[in-house]
Amino acid sequence: MTSVGDRVSLRYRLPDGLTDVVGELAALSPLISVRTKSGEMVHIAPADVVSMRELSHVTVRNSEIRELEHAAALAWPGTEQHWCDGWLLRAGPGIGEGHTSRANSAVPLLFEANLHALPTIVDWYARRGLPAWLALPERLLPVKTPGTKPTRVLVRDITPDITPEDVPGDGTLRPSPDAEWLRIYERAVPVEVLTAVGTGEEAGEVTFATVEGAAVGRAAVTTAPGGTRWAGLSAVRVTEDSRRRGHARAVCSALLGWAATRGATRAYVQVLADNSPAATLYHSMGFRLHHTLRYLRAESLLPHA
């Protein structure tokens, strides 16, 4: 999903062929308007648009993707981890059915990670009775297979004006999910997976927000190798009869305030590409695209697959 203000790459038709324009999306109707870096405004009829792709607002280096993905992997480490040639493998009880891909996948975090490790990765998961899912951030590996669950990783700064906030109403922040949190969350993810954060010496902190009878959310603060303290928001859910009342925003604001007290200076969320309501919420809260990722079965990349 793209919105006015996003930086985009747009391909469109001209009488003599196709061309591209990169810039800030200034309007979506009646014409699609893109403001280029030089300030020129390009107006395009919607019928002439071939494709439009959101870009990060600033240049993001591969090393920065690895940094953020490292912090994100620590925020959902599962209950068992293993390093394999630059890949971090994560698994846990009850998550083999895909309840949470983030805690049941291998992610290439170090520069030396490559596809030669796939047979070992497949074997590690097979010995645990689990499928070998790969979490593949864009640009880090030469894999063109589309995969599944295309995900946008959005980021924002945690600025000094963010202060701790109480969860509205009868809300609470707790270090572990209670029965009410689990009821609203609905997904069958074991508590030990939800509360796991950090691995070994790479400690982290986690909290769970609940608006009684209405909404829940989770935040984990972890540290990237370069020292940045990242706050990852996840598991934000609102009951069907409580939607459009600002509960999701209130939960996220409370979680960001909590993260600020734990020294976090940047925040991220991972949003499925087709989840437009969530993307709209986070965009309105100042989150912008950092990079994308997708999930892929490791077995599909083996020579005999």
C-alpha positions in Angstrom: 0.0 0.0 0.0 1.3 3.5 -0.9 0.1 6.8 0.5 0.7 10.4 -0.3 4.1 11.4 1.2 5.7 8.0 0.4 8.8 7.8 -1.7 8.0 5.6 -4.7 9.4 4.2 -7.9 6.7 4.3 -10.6 6.8 2.8 -14.0 4.3 4.2 -16.6 3.5 4.2 -20.3 4.4 6.9 -22.8 3.4 6.9 -26.4 6.8 5.5 -27.4 7.3 3.0 -24.5 7.8 2.7 -20.8 9.6 5.0 -18.4 10.2 5.4 -14.7 10.1 8.2 -12.2 11.3 8.2 -8.6 10.2 10.7 -6.0 7.7 11.7 -3.4 4.1 10.7 -4.1 2.2 14.0 -4.0 -1.3 13.0 -5.2 -3.3 9.8 -6.0 -6.2 11.4 -7.8 -7.4 12.6 -10.2 -3.9 12.2 -11.5 -1.0 10.4 -9.8 1.6 13.1 -9.1 5.2 12.4 -8.2 7.6 15.1 -7.1 11.2 14.3 -8.2 14.4 15.1 -6.3 14.9 18.2 -8.5 11.4 19.5 -7.6 9.8 18.7 -10.9 6.2 17.4 -10.7 5.3 14.5 -12.9 1.6 13.9 -13.5 0.5 10.4 -14.7 -3.0 9.1 -15.6 -3.8 6.1 -13.4 -4.5 4.0 -16.5 -0.9 4.5 -17.7 0.6 3.2 -14.5 2.3 -0.2 -14.9 3.7 -0.6 -11.4 4.4 1.5 -8.3 6.7 0.4 -5.5 7.3 2.1 -2.2 10.9 3.0 -1.4 12.6 3.9 1.9 12.8 7.6 2.5 16.6 7.4 2.9 19.2 5.2 1.5 19.4 2.0 3.6 22.6 0.1 3.5 22.7 -3.7 3.7 24.6 -3.4 7.0 21.7 -1.4 8.4 19.2 -4.1 7.3 21.4 -6.7 9.1 21.5 -4.5 12.3 17.8 -4.1 12.5 17.1 -7.8 11.6 19.5 -8.8 14.4 17.6 -6.8 16.9 14.3 -8.1 15.5 15.5 -11.7 15.7 16.4 -11.2 19.4 12.8 -9.9 19.9 11.3 -13.2 18.7 14.1 -15.8 19.4 11.8 -18.8 20.1 12.9 -21.0 22.9 15.8 -22.7 21.1 18.5 -21.0 18.9 21.5 -22.1 16.9 24.0 -20.3 14.9 24.9 -21.9 11.5 27.4 -20.2 9.2 26.0 -16.7 9.8 22.4 -17.8 10.0 20.4 -17.6 13.3 18.0 -20.5 13.6 15.1 -20.2 15.9 12.4 -22.7 17.0 10.1 -23.4 19.9 7.3 -25.7 21.1 3.9 -25.4 19.3 5.1 -23.1 16.6 5.7 -25.5 13.8 2.2 -24.9 12.4 3.2 -21.4 11.4 1.6 -19.6 14.4 4.5 -17.1 14.4 7.0 -17.3 11.6 9.2 -14.8 13.4 10.1 -17.3 16.1 10.3 -20.3 13.8 12.6 -19.4 11.0 16.3 -19.0 10.1 17.5 -15.5 9.2 20.8 -14.5 7.6 22.3 -12.0 10.0 26.1 -12.1 9.4 27.9 -11.2 6.2 29.1 -14.7 5.7 25.6 -16.2 5.5 24.9 -17.9 2.2 22.9 -20.6 0.6 25.5 -23.3 1.2 24.2 -23.7 4.7 20.7 -24.7 3.6 21.2 -28.5 3.9 22.4 -28.1 7.5 19.5 -25.7 8.2 16.9 -28.2 6.8 18.4 -31.0 8.9 18.4 -28.9 12.1 14.6 -28.2 11.7 13.8 -31.8 10.5 15.4 -33.2 13.7 12.8 -31.1 15.6 9.9 -32.2 13.4 9.6 -28.6 11.9 9.6 -27.2 8.4 12.7 -25.1 7.6 11.4 -21.6 7.0 13.8 -18.9 5.9 13.2 -15.2 6.8 14.8 -13.4 3.8 15.3 -9.6 4.1 15.6 -7.9 0.7 19.1 -7.6 -0.9 21.0 -9.8 1.6 21.0 -13.0 -0.5 20.7 -13.7 -4.3 17.3 -15.3 -4.1 14.6 -14.3 -6.6 11.9 -16.8 -5.6 8.8 -14.8 -4.5 8.2 -16.7 -1.2 5.2 -16.0 1.0 4.1 -13.5 3.7 5.7 -10.4 2.0 6.4 -8.1 4.9 7.2 -4.4 5.2 9.5 -3.4 8.0 8.7 0.1 9.1 10.7 2.3 11.4 10.6 5.6 13.4 12.7 7.4 16.0 11.7 7.3 19.6 12.1 11.0 20.2 12.7 12.8 23.5 9.1 14.1 23.6 7.8 10.5 24.0 7.0 10.0 27.6 5.7 7.0 29.5 1.9 6.7 29.2 -0.6 4.6 31.0 -2.7 2.2 28.9 -6.1 3.9 28.7 -9.2 2.8 30.7 -8.5 -0.3 32.8 -5.3 -1.1 30.9 -2.2 -2.6 32.2 1.4 -3.3 31.2 2.8 -6.6 32.4 6.0 -8.6 31.9 4.0 -11.6 30.8 0.6 -12.1 29.2 -2.3 -12.8 31.5 -5.5 -14.8 30.6 -7.2 -11.7 29.3 -4.3 -10.8 27.0 -4.2 -14.3 25.6 -8.0 -14.3 25.1 -7.9 -11.2 23.0 -4.8 -12.2 21.1 -6.5 -15.5 20.1 -3.5 -17.1 18.4 -2.2 -20.4 19.9 1.4 -19.2 20.6 2.8 -20.7 23.8 3.5 -18.2 26.6 7.2 -19.3 26.7 7.5 -18.2 23.1 5.7 -14.9 23.7 7.9 -14.0 26.6 11.2 -15.1 25.1 13.5 -12.2 24.3 17.3 -12.1 23.7 19.7 -15.0 23.4 22.6 -15.8 25.7 24.4 -12.6 26.7 22.2 -10.5 24.3 19.6 -9.8 26.9 16.3 -7.9 26.1 13.1 -6.8 27.8 9.5 -7.4 26.9 6.1 -6.1 28.1 2.5 -6.8 27.3 -0.2 -4.2 27.1 -3.9 -4.9 27.6 -6.9 -2.6 27.3 -9.4 -4.7 29.2 -11.9 -6.4 26.8 -10.7 -4.4 23.8 -7.0 -4.6 22.7 -3.6 -6.0 23.3 0.0 -5.5 22.1 3.6 -6.6 22.8 6.9 -4.7 22.8 10.4 -6.1 23.0 13.5 -3.9 23.5 16.7 -5.5 22.2 20.1 -4.2 21.2 21.6 -4.4 17.7 25.3 -5.3 17.3 26.1 -1.6 16.7 24.6 -0.6 20.0 21.2 0.8 18.9 18.4 0.0 21.3 15.4 -1.0 19.1 11.8 -1.4 20.3 9.8 -3.9 18.3 6.0 -3.6 18.4 4.0 -6.8 17.6 0.9 -8.8 18.4 -1.3 -5.7 18.3 -4.9 -6.9 18.1 -8.2 -5.3 18.7 -11.5 -7.2 19.3 -14.0 -6.8 16.4 -16.5 -4.9 18.4 -13.8 -2.4 19.7 -12.3 -1.3 16.4 -12.1 2.3 15.2 -12.0 3.6 18.7 -8.3 4.4 18.9 -7.4 1.4 21.0 -4.6 0.2 18.7 -3.0 3.6 18.7 -3.3 3.9 22.4 -1.7 0.5 22.9 1.2 1.4 20.6 1.7 4.8 22.3 1.9 3.1 25.7 4.4 0.5 24.4 6.6 3.2 22.8 6.5 5.1 26.1 7.6 2.0 28.0 10.3 1.4 25.5 11.7 4.9 25.9 12.1 4.2 29.7 14.2 1.2 28.7 16.6 3.2 26.6 15.2 2.5 23.1 15.9 5.2 20.6 14.3 3.6 17.5 11.2 1.5 16.9 10.1 -0.9 14.2 7.0 -2.9 13.2 6.7 -5.7 10.7 3.5 -5.4 8.7 2.2 -7.9 6.1 2.1 -6.2 2.7 -1.7 -6.8 2.4 -2.6 -5.4 5.9 -3.7 -1.9 4.8 -5.4 -0.9 8.1 -2.3 -1.6 10.1 0.0 0.1 7.6 -2.3 3.2 7.7 -2.1 3.3 11.5 1.6 3.0 11.7 2.2 5.5 8.9 0.0 8.0 10.8 2.3 7.4 13.8 5.4 8.3 11.9 6.6 4.9 10.8 8.2 4.7 7.4 9.6 1.9 5.2 13.1 0.6 6.0 13.1 -2.6 4.0 11.0 -5.6 3.1 11.3 -9.3 3.8 9.5 -12.6 2.9 9.4 -16.2 4.0 10.5 -19.2 2.0 10.8 -22.9 2.6 14.5 -23.8 2.6 13.8 -27.1 1.0 12.5 -25.3 -2.2 16.0 -23.9 -2.8 17.9 -27.2 -2.5 19.1 -28.7 -5.8 16.8 -31.7 -5.7 13.7 -29.7 -4.7 
